[in-house]
Amino acid sequence: MSTLKLGLKLGCIADDFTGATDLANNLVRSGMRVVQTIGVPTSPLAADVDAVVVALKSRTIRAAEAIAQSLDALKWLQAQGAQQIYFKYCSTFDSTPEGNIGPVTEALMDALGCDFTIATPAFPDNGRTVFKGYLFAGNVLLNESGMQNHPLTPMTDANLVRVMQAQTKRKVGLIDYKTVAQGEAAIHERISALRAEGVGVAVVDATSNEDLHRMGPALKGMPLLTAGSGVAIGLPANFGLKPSVQASQLPAASGLQAVVSGSCSVATNAQVAHFKTTGRPAMAINPAALMNGQSDAVVQQVLAWAAPLLKDGPVLVYSTAEPEAVKQVQAQLGVAEAGALVEHALAAVARGLVGLGVQQLVVAGGETSGACVQALDIAQLQIGPQIDPGVPWCHAPTQNGGVHITLKSGNFGTEDFFSKAFDTLH
């Protein structure tokens, strides 16, 4: 155990499962040996690694529950000897005025006894940049990107200082792009000035990977970091690590292929549409059909449809829909109930597909990914090669030898992602 504790450099807490693999992917690409756990482990870590990412499903639950889960993760990571803690959230800063980013950040700060941390969801490789405190998705402000229609966490303000200030009692400030461009010394100086003003959380601008690498050295030794996955690319160097191809090697892939999609994002809608144009089989699940106890029947219908098709290549099962269609179902069932109904059905479909021999599984959507890995009883993931920025293949050991799985954030990936993902493994 002593060797392990000395070796564990970074302890990460992610607020959803796709975000966890996104972070782990960036750490692996930058040279860290990474294990991702699904939920807080109940036993000590049994591998000598540089970083552990504890994946929670806490983004959209009640703030009090998100805090409790995050503190449990922190205690476990501290027991493993983690030298620095990283709270990871989405590069679209998914949250509401009630949380959960702000409340969890404050709880972690209190537990660690630190009076200052940073906050930046910047991930330039995926078009997420922060400029003068405003979050951009591609060439538009966040609230013009489609995120204003998110069914659970609609983002209607791109000013992260305002968004974060609404969620936290601590004063929120800004480290702007001019300071970041000057590098480590200037960032340290700005941090000192902000702390003197009583600022506890500073949003940090970043418009390029160069900004993230300039930011990295200034974050060395900071007890707590809060960010999207982008900041991760500048951290391994603080521990003397360099990129390594060996870090992303997975066992050889085999078995049947399938895609399960529950995201309603603009990107995933386009990916579903593209997959269908390739002529591959696709079946939509209508959330309204799951009402009144009909979920089990729908799942069985989907699996009966998929069974004879799988031998010829990947199939797609999706509940993806346009914003107006989503709103209609939510009006009937309520937001939380509609989401849970779809997640549970897709998770049952994923479990059934694996039972039919699927060993290469693409899952789209953060909430869907969380439900699927839990339904598959996956406790740990080995992080492998990147498909698109922020989305790697992973391998989960099972009694039958294991399943290759990728957990794709709804907003990530090119239009041909579903087809390209399987090509990456072969």
C-alpha positions as CSV (number, residue, x, y, z in Angstrom):
1,M,0.0,0.0,0.0
2,S,2.8,2.5,0.8
3,T,4.1,2.3,-2.8
4,L,0.6,2.9,-4.2
5,K,0.1,5.9,-2.0
6,L,3.3,7.5,-3.0
7,G,2.5,6.9,-6.7
8,L,-1.1,8.3,-6.7
9,K,-0.7,11.8,-8.0
10,L,-4.1,12.9,-9.0
11,G,-7.5,12.0,-7.5
12,C,-10.4,13.0,-9.7
13,I,-14.2,13.2,-9.0
14,A,-16.4,13.4,-12.1
15,D,-20.0,14.3,-12.0
16,D,-21.1,11.9,-14.8
17,F,-19.7,8.8,-16.5
18,T,-19.0,10.2,-19.9
19,G,-17.2,13.2,-18.3
20,A,-15.1,10.8,-16.3
21,T,-13.9,9.0,-19.4
22,D,-13.3,12.3,-21.1
23,L,-11.0,13.4,-18.3
24,A,-9.3,10.0,-18.1
25,N,-8.7,10.2,-21.9
26,N,-6.9,13.5,-21.6
27,L,-4.8,12.3,-18.7
28,V,-3.8,9.1,-20.5
29,R,-2.9,11.0,-23.7
30,S,-0.6,13.2,-21.5
31,G,1.2,10.2,-20.0
32,M,-0.7,9.2,-16.9
33,R,-1.6,5.6,-16.1
34,V,-5.3,5.9,-15.2
35,V,-8.0,3.8,-13.7
36,Q,-11.6,4.9,-13.8
37,T,-14.0,3.5,-11.2
38,I,-17.8,3.5,-11.5
39,G,-19.0,5.0,-8.2
40,V,-16.9,5.2,-5.0
41,P,-15.0,1.9,-4.5
42,T,-15.6,-0.1,-1.3
43,S,-12.0,-1.4,-1.1
44,P,-8.5,0.1,-1.5
45,L,-7.1,0.6,-5.0
46,A,-5.3,-2.5,-6.2
47,A,-3.2,-1.0,-9.0
48,D,-0.1,1.2,-9.1
49,V,-1.4,4.1,-11.2
50,D,-0.8,7.9,-11.5
51,A,-4.4,9.0,-11.4
52,V,-7.8,7.6,-10.4
53,V,-11.1,9.1,-11.8
54,V,-14.1,8.3,-9.6
55,A,-17.2,8.5,-11.9
56,L,-20.3,9.6,-10.1
57,K,-23.8,10.2,-11.6
58,S,-24.3,13.4,-9.6
59,R,-24.7,16.1,-12.2
60,T,-28.5,16.4,-12.1
61,I,-29.5,14.9,-8.7
62,R,-30.3,17.0,-5.7
63,A,-27.4,19.2,-4.6
64,A,-27.3,17.6,-1.1
65,E,-27.0,14.2,-2.6
66,A,-24.3,15.4,-5.0
67,I,-22.3,16.8,-2.1
68,A,-22.6,13.7,-0.1
69,Q,-21.4,11.5,-3.0
70,S,-18.6,13.8,-3.8
71,L,-17.4,13.9,-0.2
72,D,-17.4,10.1,-0.1
73,A,-15.3,10.1,-3.2
74,L,-12.9,12.6,-1.7
75,K,-12.5,10.5,1.5
76,W,-11.7,7.4,-0.6
77,L,-9.2,9.3,-2.7
78,Q,-7.5,10.8,0.3
79,A,-7.2,7.3,1.8
80,Q,-5.4,6.2,-1.3
81,G,-2.9,9.1,-0.9
82,A,-4.0,11.4,-3.8
83,Q,-1.7,14.5,-3.8
84,Q,-4.2,16.8,-5.7
85,I,-8.0,16.7,-6.1
86,Y,-9.7,17.5,-9.4
87,F,-13.5,18.0,-9.6
88,K,-14.5,17.5,-13.2
89,Y,-17.7,18.8,-14.7
90,C,-18.9,19.2,-18.3
91,S,-17.3,21.6,-20.8
92,T,-20.7,23.2,-21.2
93,F,-20.8,23.9,-17.5
94,D,-24.1,22.0,-17.2
95,S,-25.9,23.2,-14.1
96,T,-28.8,25.3,-12.7
97,P,-28.8,28.3,-10.4
98,E,-29.2,25.7,-7.5
99,G,-26.1,23.7,-8.6
100,N,-24.6,21.3,-8.6
101,I,-21.2,22.7,-9.6
102,G,-21.1,25.5,-7.0
103,P,-22.3,23.6,-4.0
104,V,-20.0,20.6,-4.7
105,T,-17.0,23.0,-5.2
106,E,-17.7,24.7,-1.9
107,A,-18.1,21.4,0.0
108,L,-14.8,20.1,-1.4
109,M,-13.1,23.3,-0.5
110,D,-14.4,23.1,3.1
111,A,-13.4,19.5,3.4
112,L,-9.9,20.2,2.1
113,G,-9.5,23.4,4.1
114,C,-8.6,25.5,1.1
115,D,-9.7,29.1,0.5
116,F,-9.2,29.3,-3.3
117,T,-9.7,27.3,-6.4
118,I,-10.1,27.8,-10.1
119,A,-13.1,27.0,-12.4
120,T,-12.8,26.6,-16.2
121,P,-14.7,24.3,-18.5
122,A,-12.4,25.2,-21.4
123,F,-11.7,22.4,-23.9
124,P,-10.5,24.0,-27.1
125,D,-10.1,20.6,-28.9
126,N,-13.9,20.3,-28.7
127,G,-14.6,24.0,-29.4
128,R,-15.2,25.0,-25.8
129,T,-13.3,28.2,-25.1
130,V,-13.6,30.8,-22.3
131,F,-13.0,34.5,-23.2
132,K,-13.5,37.4,-20.7
133,G,-15.4,34.9,-18.6
134,Y,-17.8,34.0,-21.4
135,L,-18.1,30.3,-22.5
136,F,-18.2,29.7,-26.2
137,A,-19.3,26.5,-27.9
138,G,-17.7,26.7,-31.3
139,N,-18.2,30.1,-32.7
140,V,-21.3,31.0,-30.6
141,L,-22.0,31.8,-27.0
142,L,-23.1,28.8,-25.0
143,N,-26.7,30.1,-24.7
144,E,-26.9,30.2,-28.5
145,S,-25.4,26.7,-29.1
146,G,-28.5,24.5,-28.5
147,M,-27.6,24.1,-24.8
148,Q,-30.4,26.6,-24.0
149,N,-32.7,23.7,-24.9
150,H,-31.1,21.0,-22.7
151,P,-33.9,19.0,-21.1
152,L,-32.3,18.9,-17.6
153,T,-29.8,21.8,-17.4
154,P,-30.7,24.5,-19.9
155,M,-27.9,27.0,-20.1
156,T,-29.3,30.5,-20.8
157,D,-26.3,32.6,-19.7
158,A,-22.7,32.3,-21.1
159,N,-21.1,34.5,-18.4
160,L,-19.5,31.9,-16.1
161,V,-18.7,34.4,-13.4
162,R,-22.5,35.2,-13.1
163,V,-23.4,31.5,-13.4
164,M,-21.0,30.4,-10.7
165,Q,-21.8,33.3,-8.4
166,A,-25.4,32.3,-8.4
167,Q,-24.4,28.8,-7.1
168,T,-21.9,29.7,-4.4
169,K,-21.6,31.9,-1.3
170,R,-17.9,32.5,-2.0
171,K,-16.9,35.6,-4.1
172,V,-16.2,34.7,-7.8
173,G,-13.6,36.5,-9.8
174,L,-11.8,36.2,-13.2
175,I,-8.3,35.4,-14.4
176,D,-8.6,36.8,-18.0
177,Y,-6.9,35.9,-21.2
178,K,-4.3,38.6,-21.0
179,T,-3.0,37.3,-17.7
180,V,-3.0,33.7,-18.9
181,A,-1.0,34.7,-22.0
182,Q,1.8,35.9,-19.8
183,G,2.2,32.6,-18.1
184,E,2.9,31.1,-14.7
185,A,4.2,34.1,-12.8
186,A,1.4,36.4,-14.0
187,I,-1.2,33.8,-13.1
188,H,0.3,33.4,-9.6
189,E,0.3,37.2,-9.2
190,R,-3.4,37.5,-10.2
191,I,-4.3,34.7,-7.9
192,S,-2.6,36.5,-5.0
193,A,-4.5,39.7,-5.9
194,L,-7.9,37.9,-6.1
195,R,-7.3,36.2,-2.7
196,A,-6.5,39.6,-1.2
197,E,-9.9,40.8,-2.5
198,G,-11.6,37.9,-0.8
199,V,-12.3,35.9,-4.0
200,G,-12.6,32.1,-3.4
201,V,-13.3,30.9,-6.9
202,A,-11.7,32.3,-10.1
203,V,-13.0,31.6,-13.6
204,V,-10.0,31.3,-15.9
205,D,-10.0,32.2,-19.6
206,A,-8.6,29.7,-22.1
207,T,-8.9,29.9,-25.9
208,S,-6.3,27.4,-26.9
209,N,-4.3,24.4,-25.7
210,E,-1.4,26.7,-25.3
211,D,-3.4,28.5,-22.6
212,L,-4.1,25.3,-20.8
213,H,-0.4,24.3,-20.9
214,R,0.5,27.8,-19.6
215,M,-2.1,27.4,-16.8
216,G,-0.7,24.0,-15.8
217,P,2.4,25.0,-13.9
218,A,0.5,27.7,-12.0
219,L,-1.9,25.0,-10.6
220,K,0.9,22.8,-9.2
221,G,0.3,22.2,-5.5
222,M,-3.2,23.7,-5.5
223,P,-5.2,21.4,-3.2
224,L,-8.4,21.5,-5.4
225,L,-9.0,22.1,-9.1
226,T,-12.4,22.4,-10.7
227,A,-12.7,22.2,-14.4
228,G,-13.8,20.4,-17.5
229,S,-11.3,17.9,-18.9
230,G,-9.2,20.4,-20.8
231,V,-7.1,21.6,-17.9
232,A,-5.9,18.0,-17.5
233,I,-3.6,18.2,-20.5
234,G,-1.3,20.6,-18.5
235,L,-1.2,18.7,-15.3
236,P,0.9,15.5,-15.9
237,A,4.0,17.5,-16.6
238,N,3.8,18.9,-13.0
239,F,4.5,15.4,-11.9
240,G,7.3,14.8,-14.4
241,L,5.3,12.7,-16.8
242,K,5.3,12.7,-20.6
243,P,2.9,11.2,-23.2
244,S,3.2,7.5,-23.7
245,V,1.6,5.2,-26.3
246,Q,1.6,2.3,-23.9
247,A,-0.8,4.1,-21.5
248,S,-3.7,3.6,-24.0
249,Q,-3.4,0.0,-25.1
250,L,-6.4,-2.3,-24.6
251,P,-7.1,-6.0,-25.1
252,A,-8.0,-7.1,-28.6
253,A,-11.6,-6.4,-29.6
254,S,-14.1,-9.1,-30.5
255,G,-17.8,-9.8,-30.5
256,L,-20.8,-8.1,-31.9
257,Q,-21.3,-4.3,-32.2
258,A,-24.2,-2.0,-31.1
259,V,-25.0,1.7,-30.3
260,V,-27.3,2.9,-27.6
261,S,-28.2,6.6,-27.7
262,G,-30.2,8.6,-25.2
263,S,-28.9,12.1,-25.8
264,C,-31.0,14.8,-27.3
265,S,-28.1,17.1,-28.1
266,V,-27.6,18.7,-31.5
267,A,-24.4,16.7,-32.0
268,T,-26.0,13.3,-31.2
269,N,-29.1,14.1,-33.3
270,A,-26.7,14.6,-36.3
271,Q,-24.8,11.4,-35.4
272,V,-28.1,9.4,-35.3
273,A,-29.1,10.8,-38.7
274,H,-25.7,10.0,-40.2
275,F,-25.8,6.4,-39.0
276,K,-29.2,5.9,-40.6
277,T,-28.0,7.3,-43.9
278,T,-25.4,4.5,-44.0
279,G,-28.2,1.9,-44.3
280,R,-27.5,0.2,-41.0
281,P,-30.5,-0.9,-38.9
282,A,-31.8,1.7,-36.4
283,M,-34.8,1.6,-34.0
284,A,-36.3,4.5,-32.1
285,I,-37.8,4.2,-28.7
286,N,-40.7,6.6,-28.2
287,P,-40.6,7.7,-24.5
288,A,-44.4,7.9,-24.5
289,A,-44.5,4.1,-25.3
290,L,-42.7,3.4,-22.0
291,M,-45.6,4.8,-19.9
292,N,-48.0,2.7,-17.8
293,G,-45.7,-0.2,-17.2
294,Q,-45.0,-0.9,-20.8
295,S,-41.2,-0.5,-20.5
296,D,-40.4,-4.2,-20.2
297,A,-42.5,-5.0,-23.3
298,V,-40.7,-2.3,-25.3
299,V,-37.3,-3.6,-24.3
300,Q,-38.2,-7.1,-25.3
301,Q,-39.5,-5.8,-28.7
302,V,-36.2,-4.0,-29.3
303,L,-34.1,-7.0,-28.4
304,A,-36.2,-9.3,-30.6
305,W,-35.6,-6.8,-33.5
306,A,-31.9,-6.6,-32.9
307,A,-31.1,-10.3,-32.4
308,P,-31.1,-11.4,-36.1
309,L,-29.4,-8.2,-37.3
310,L,-26.4,-8.1,-35.1
311,K,-24.4,-10.7,-37.0
312,D,-24.2,-8.3,-40.0
313,G,-22.8,-5.3,-38.2
314,P,-23.7,-2.6,-35.7
315,V,-27.3,-1.7,-34.9
316,L,-28.5,1.5,-33.3
317,V,-31.2,1.8,-30.6
318,Y,-32.0,5.5,-29.8
319,S,-34.5,7.7,-28.0
320,T,-32.9,10.9,-29.4
321,A,-35.5,13.5,-30.3
322,E,-35.9,17.1,-31.2
323,P,-36.3,19.6,-28.3
324,E,-40.1,20.1,-29.0
325,A,-40.7,16.4,-28.9
326,V,-38.8,16.1,-25.6
327,K,-40.9,18.9,-24.1
328,Q,-44.1,17.2,-25.0
329,V,-43.2,14.0,-23.2
330,Q,-41.9,16.0,-20.2
331,A,-45.2,17.8,-20.0
332,Q,-47.0,14.4,-19.7
333,L,-44.6,12.7,-17.3
334,G,-42.5,15.5,-15.6
335,V,-38.8,16.2,-16.4
336,A,-37.2,13.8,-14.0
337,E,-39.7,11.0,-14.6
338,A,-39.4,11.1,-18.4
339,G,-35.6,11.1,-18.2
340,A,-35.5,8.2,-15.7
341,L,-38.0,6.1,-17.8
342,V,-35.8,6.4,-20.9
343,E,-32.6,5.8,-19.1
344,H,-33.8,2.6,-17.4
345,A,-35.2,1.3,-20.7
346,L,-32.0,2.0,-22.6
347,A,-30.0,0.4,-19.8
348,A,-32.1,-2.7,-20.0
349,V,-31.6,-2.7,-23.8
350,A,-27.8,-2.4,-23.3
351,R,-27.8,-5.3,-20.8
352,G,-29.9,-7.4,-23.2
353,L,-27.6,-6.6,-26.2
354,V,-24.5,-7.7,-24.2
355,G,-26.4,-10.9,-23.4
356,L,-26.9,-11.4,-27.2
357,G,-23.1,-11.3,-27.7
358,V,-22.4,-7.6,-28.1
359,Q,-18.8,-6.9,-26.9
360,Q,-18.3,-3.6,-28.6
361,L,-20.8,-1.0,-27.3
362,V,-21.1,2.7,-28.0
363,V,-23.3,4.6,-25.5
364,A,-24.3,8.3,-26.2
365,G,-25.4,10.6,-23.5
366,G,-24.2,11.3,-20.0
367,E,-27.3,10.1,-18.1
368,T,-27.7,7.1,-20.4
369,S,-24.1,6.1,-20.0
370,G,-24.5,6.2,-16.2
371,A,-27.5,4.0,-16.3
372,C,-25.9,1.5,-18.8
373,V,-22.7,1.0,-16.9
374,Q,-24.7,0.4,-13.7
375,A,-27.0,-2.0,-15.5
376,L,-23.9,-3.9,-16.8
377,D,-22.5,-4.0,-13.3
378,I,-19.2,-2.4,-14.5
379,A,-17.0,-1.3,-11.6
380,Q,-13.8,-0.3,-13.3
381,L,-12.7,0.8,-16.8
382,Q,-9.3,0.7,-18.4
383,I,-8.9,3.8,-20.7
384,G,-7.8,3.2,-24.3
385,P,-7.4,5.0,-27.6
386,Q,-9.2,8.2,-28.4
387,I,-12.0,8.2,-31.1
388,D,-12.7,11.9,-31.0
389,P,-11.5,14.6,-28.6
390,G,-12.8,13.7,-25.2
391,V,-14.1,10.2,-26.2
392,P,-11.9,7.1,-25.7
393,W,-12.6,3.5,-26.0
394,C,-12.5,1.7,-22.7
395,H,-12.4,-1.9,-21.6
396,A,-14.3,-3.4,-18.7
397,P,-13.4,-6.8,-17.4
398,T,-16.4,-9.2,-17.2
399,Q,-16.9,-12.9,-16.5
400,N,-17.0,-13.5,-20.2
401,G,-13.6,-11.8,-20.9
402,G,-14.7,-8.2,-21.0
403,V,-16.6,-5.6,-23.1
404,H,-15.2,-2.7,-25.0
405,I,-17.4,0.4,-24.3
406,T,-17.2,4.0,-25.1
407,L,-19.3,6.6,-23.2
408,K,-19.9,9.6,-25.4
409,S,-21.0,12.9,-24.0
410,G,-24.0,14.1,-26.0
411,N,-22.3,17.2,-27.4
412,F,-19.1,15.4,-28.5
413,G,-18.0,13.7,-31.7
414,T,-18.2,14.2,-35.4
415,E,-21.3,13.3,-37.4
416,D,-19.8,9.9,-38.4
417,F,-18.8,9.1,-34.8
418,F,-20.9,5.9,-34.5
419,S,-19.3,4.3,-37.6
420,K,-15.8,5.7,-36.9
421,A,-15.8,4.3,-33.4
422,F,-15.8,0.7,-34.5
423,D,-13.2,1.4,-37.1
424,T,-10.9,2.7,-34.4
425,L,-10.8,-0.7,-32.6
426,H,-9.7,-2.6,-35.7
